[in-house]
Amino acid sequence: GVAQGKPMNMPLSSLKWVPAAPGSPIQIAVLWGDRDKGPEYGMLLKLPAGSEAGMHAHTGSYHAVNVQGTWVHTNSGDPRGHELPPGSYAMQPGKAMHNDACKGTTDCIIFVHQHAPGDFIPGK
């Protein structure tokens, strides 16, 4: 489990960012666990300022907290979306289509926790 082993401290400057998918401008830094296999993991997701992921879903639900920037989370069927400043929380049910965008000039950094492997299912 997460609470086993030695204490860990990871300054933001020490994190290893990698593309979320080959060629993607969206980057991730896994904090713990195995994003590919599960059974759970935590990561930071970096959405470049002014970018958006496009409509997509994930097999498993996730819990997310915005750390930096203005995150706009839009659920399928909701044309407006929700503007989520730092400290805001969202729970995204598995298999539900949604979009993530970063509004403004500051990159968005979002903490994501899943009790499932991380995947990306593009919208039609």
Secondary structure, DSSP 8 states (H G I E B T S, - for coil): -TTSSS-----GGG---EESSTT-S-EEEEEEE-TTT-S-EEEEEEE-TT-B--SEE-SS-EEEEEEESEEEEEETT-SS-EEE-TT-EEEE-TT--EEEEEESSS-EEEEEEESS----EE--
